[in-house]
Amino acid sequence: MKLKKVLAVALASVMTLSLAGCGGNTATGDTATDTTTEAAAEDTESTTESAEVPADALSVAIWDTNQEPGLTQIVNDFTAETGIKAKIQVTPWDQYWTMLEAGATGGSLPDVFWMHSNEITTYSEYEMLLDLTDKIAASEKLEMDKFPQDIVGIYNYDGKQYAVPKDFDTIALWYNKTMFDEAGLAYPDDTWTWDDFKDACQKLTKDDGSQFGYALKPSNNQDGWYNMVYDMGGEIIKADKSASGMDEEGTIKAVDFVSSIVKEGYTPAYEVMTENNPEALFEAGKVAMITQGSWMLAELCNNDYVKANCDIAVLPKDATTGRRASIYNGLGWAAAANTDKADQAWALIEYMGSKEAQQKQSDLGVVISAYEGSETNWVKAYPEFNLQAYLDMTEDMVIRPYSKHTTVWEDMISEKLIDVWTGAKDAKTACTEIAAEMNSDLAEE
């Protein structure tokens, strides 16, 4: 019975339409998640197929090919220090949870792997993860009070800690300087409101369809419309997880605002965005602006077109509330409960959460590390870009909305909002319907 329930919930999460980052896009994205371009995903698939783990090495599963080089370097440092071998395997987000589901039901989970806020409850509730509570308490390397407590809390279930924070992410605005120059517009700065943003979207959109002001994949919530919701006084879910906030005035206002940009033609049509990622269009010079998570840094900063034409600014703020919030998330390092290398797996997780390894992660520009103060050198990883914008967004952060079974209502929201993005329903009607169904889902939790 327990196994059937694990399969049912895990399969539902595999079918998710949104990430995160870290994220998810995203989830840290910690969503990430699904934020890699199709080409990157293809490269990742080939890497995964060819990367066999030696029998005496820890298997380490991640989903982001952009982070693999930096993390491999850190893992190699761990091996040199401890003598414990480890091999990173990359599986794209869309296949990652299928892979873990198969491992969970077949008794062959990777030894160490990334965990996400969307999935932590399922894997901890059904005892798939190694309980790290006592190990953390006895550790002389880990300082759990140095991590954002929202992220520590994500990976704590029934008083037990099942993962050590890996990173955190914020959202910022990427813009094409060349397109702004051609349009005679000043670059985005901290005075911008969302109204200024929309006005620029209009001026940067060409009538022939060769260029758009903005690109948004509506299912990418953390790096998209979620931020506007909190700026405009709304919320996705109540802080105590008891009820939806989708029918609140501020939430409806934000959804209506985003849909107006789509309807007025300042973004590629919804149908186009279902087939293309915003960053791919940005890299191709088809759109002037995207909102994107810090987890995409390696992808964007290493793109030749982006390096020659683009930069980063803080997100706009709401003209009425004055708020400039960033949804943030963070991944966690977890281990399989049934690994036959529990001591070695813990040694790697402990190392990855140490101040030393966290600093390396930031220094290499992999992501913003979770350890307090380690992010300072992160801004130097790509000096040609204004990475400071991402750190400036830490002044007002909202943890990525989640509950016990996030993907159930998150997928439902993405599906029902299609009618808003395509103009079939107005924002108030759709958001009211969503809130009712979401409240039903939350009541079952």
CORBEL-V893778 format. One record per backbone hydrogen bond with DSSP energy under -0.5 kcal/mol. CO is the residue of the C=O (numbers start at 1). NH is the residue of the N-H. E is the energy in kcal/mol with one decimal. If there is no record, write none. Layout:
BEGIN
CO|NH|E, CO|NH|E
END
This chain:
BEGIN
1|5|-1.9, 2|6|-2.2, 3|7|-2.4, 4|8|-2.3, 5|9|-2.3, 6|10|-2.8, 7|11|-2.6, 8|12|-1.6, 9|13|-1.8, 10|14|-1.8, 11|15|-1.3, 13|16|-1.5, 19|222|-0.5, 20|27|-9.9, 21|23|-2.6, 21|24|-1.9, 21|27|-0.7, 21|32|-0.8, 22|30|-1.5, 22|32|-0.5, 23|22|-9.9, 23|29|-2.6, 24|33|-1.1, 25|33|-1.7, 25|35|-0.5, 26|20|-0.6, 26|21|-9.9, 26|25|-0.6, 26|31|-9.9, 28|30|-4.1, 29|22|-4.1, 29|23|-5.0, 30|29|-3.7, 31|21|-1.6, 31|24|-9.0, 32|20|-0.9, 33|25|-0.8, 37|41|-2.6, 38|42|-2.3, 39|43|-2.2, 40|44|-2.5, 41|45|-2.4, 42|46|-1.9, 43|47|-2.0, 44|48|-2.8, 45|49|-2.2, 46|50|-1.4, 47|51|-1.2, 50|52|-1.3, 52|54|-0.6, 54|57|-2.0, 58|60|-0.5, 58|87|-2.9, 59|112|-2.5, 60|89|-3.2, 61|114|-1.6, 62|91|-2.4, 63|65|-0.7, 63|93|-0.5, 64|67|-1.0, 64|68|-0.7, 65|68|-0.5, 65|69|-0.5, 67|71|-2.5, 68|72|-2.6, 69|73|-1.8, 70|74|-1.8, 71|75|-2.8, 72|76|-2.5, 73|77|-1.7, 74|78|-2.0, 75|79|-2.3, 76|80|-2.4, 77|81|-1.8, 78|82|-2.5, 79|83|-3.0, 83|85|-0.6, 85|58|-2.7, 87|60|-2.5, 89|62|-2.3, 89|91|-0.5, 92|95|-1.7, 92|96|-2.0, 93|97|-1.0, 95|99|-2.5, 96|100|-2.3, 97|101|-2.4, 98|102|-2.5, 99|103|-2.2, 100|104|-3.0, 101|105|-2.4, 102|106|-1.8, 103|107|-0.9, 103|108|-2.2, 103|109|-0.5, 111|336|-1.6, 112|61|-2.5, 113|334|-2.7, 115|332|-2.0, 116|119|-1.3, 116|120|-1.6, 119|123|-2.0, 120|124|-2.3, 121|125|-3.0, 122|126|-1.6, 123|128|-2.9, 123|129|-0.8, 124|127|-1.7, 128|337|-2.4, 130|132|-0.5, 132|136|-2.8, 133|137|-2.1, 134|138|-1.7, 135|139|-0.7, 136|139|-0.8, 141|355|-0.5, 143|146|-2.2, 144|147|-1.2, 146|372|-2.2, 148|151|-0.7, 148|152|-2.0, 149|153|-2.4, 150|154|-1.3, 151|155|-1.1, 152|155|-0.6, 153|156|-1.5, 155|157|-0.6, 155|162|-3.0, 155|163|-0.6, 157|160|-1.7, 160|157|-2.8, 160|162|-0.6, 161|132|-2.5, 164|333|-3.0, 166|370|-1.0, 168|368|-0.6, 169|329|-0.5, 170|294|-2.0, 172|174|-0.6, 172|292|-2.4, 173|313|-2.9, 174|290|-1.8, 175|177|-0.8, 175|311|-2.1, 176|180|-2.1, 177|181|-2.7, 178|182|-2.4, 179|183|-1.7, 180|184|-0.6, 180|185|-2.7, 181|184|-1.0, 189|192|-1.7, 192|317|-1.9, 193|197|-2.2, 194|198|-2.3, 195|199|-2.3, 196|200|-2.4, 197|201|-2.4, 198|202|-2.0, 199|203|-1.9, 200|204|-1.9, 201|205|-0.5, 202|205|-1.0, 206|209|-1.8, 211|206|-2.5, 212|288|-2.3, 213|289|-0.6, 216|218|-0.9, 217|220|-3.2, 219|221|-1.5, 221|224|-1.6, 221|226|-1.8, 224|227|-1.0, 224|228|-0.6, 225|229|-1.8, 226|230|-1.7, 227|231|-1.9, 228|232|-2.3, 229|234|-2.8, 230|233|-1.1, 231|323|-0.5, 236|245|-2.4, 236|246|-0.5, 238|241|-2.2, 243|238|-2.9, 245|235|-0.7, 245|248|-1.6, 248|252|-2.5, 249|253|-2.3, 250|254|-2.0, 251|255|-2.5, 252|256|-2.6, 253|257|-2.1, 254|258|-2.4, 255|259|-2.4, 256|260|-1.8, 257|261|-1.3, 258|262|-1.6, 259|263|-3.1, 260|264|-2.2, 261|266|-2.1, 261|267|-0.6, 262|265|-1.5, 266|213|-0.8, 266|214|-1.9, 269|272|-0.7, 269|273|-2.2, 270|274|-1.4, 272|275|-1.2, 272|276|-0.7, 277|280|-0.5, 277|281|-1.6, 278|282|-2.3, 279|283|-2.5, 280|284|-1.2, 281|286|-2.7, 281|287|-0.7, 282|285|-1.3, 286|212|-2.2, 288|176|-2.1, 289|215|-1.2, 290|174|-2.9, 290|292|-0.5, 292|172|-2.1, 293|296|-1.9, 294|297|-1.5, 296|300|-2.4, 297|301|-3.1, 298|302|-1.0, 300|303|-1.4, 303|307|-2.6, 304|308|-1.6, 305|309|-1.3, 306|310|-2.5, 309|177|-2.0, 309|178|-1.0, 311|175|-2.4, 313|173|-2.9, 317|194|-1.9, 318|322|-1.8, 323|318|-2.0, 326|398|-2.4, 328|400|-3.0, 329|169|-1.7, 331|166|-3.0, 331|167|-0.8, 332|115|-2.4, 332|334|-0.6, 333|164|-1.9, 334|113|-2.5, 335|130|-2.8, 336|339|-1.3, 339|342|-0.5, 341|345|-3.0, 342|346|-2.5, 343|347|-2.1, 344|348|-2.0, 345|349|-2.4, 346|350|-3.1, 347|351|-1.9, 348|352|-2.9, 349|353|-1.5, 351|354|-1.3, 351|357|-0.6, 354|358|-2.6, 355|359|-2.2, 356|360|-1.8, 357|361|-2.3, 358|362|-1.7, 359|363|-3.0, 360|364|-2.4, 361|366|-2.0, 361|367|-0.6, 362|365|-1.6, 367|369|-0.7, 368|168|-2.3, 371|374|-2.1, 373|376|-1.0, 375|378|-0.9, 375|379|-0.7, 376|379|-0.7, 377|380|-1.6, 378|381|-1.6, 380|383|-0.7, 382|385|-2.2, 385|387|-1.8, 386|389|-1.6, 387|390|-1.4, 387|391|-1.0, 388|392|-2.7, 389|393|-1.2, 391|394|-1.6, 392|395|-1.4, 393|396|-0.9, 396|326|-2.2, 398|328|-2.6, 403|406|-0.8, 405|408|-1.1, 405|409|-0.8, 406|410|-2.6, 407|411|-2.1, 408|412|-1.2, 409|413|-2.3, 410|414|-2.1, 411|415|-2.3, 412|416|-2.6, 413|417|-2.2, 414|418|-0.6, 415|418|-0.9, 416|419|-0.8, 417|420|-0.7, 417|421|-2.6, 418|422|-2.2, 419|424|-1.6, 419|425|-2.0, 420|423|-0.8, 426|430|-2.1, 427|431|-2.9, 428|432|-2.1, 429|433|-2.0, 430|434|-2.6, 431|435|-2.4, 432|436|-1.8, 433|437|-1.9, 434|438|-3.0, 435|439|-2.6, 436|440|-1.5, 437|441|-2.2, 438|442|-2.7, 439|443|-2.0, 440|444|-1.3, 441|445|-0.8, 442|445|-0.6
END
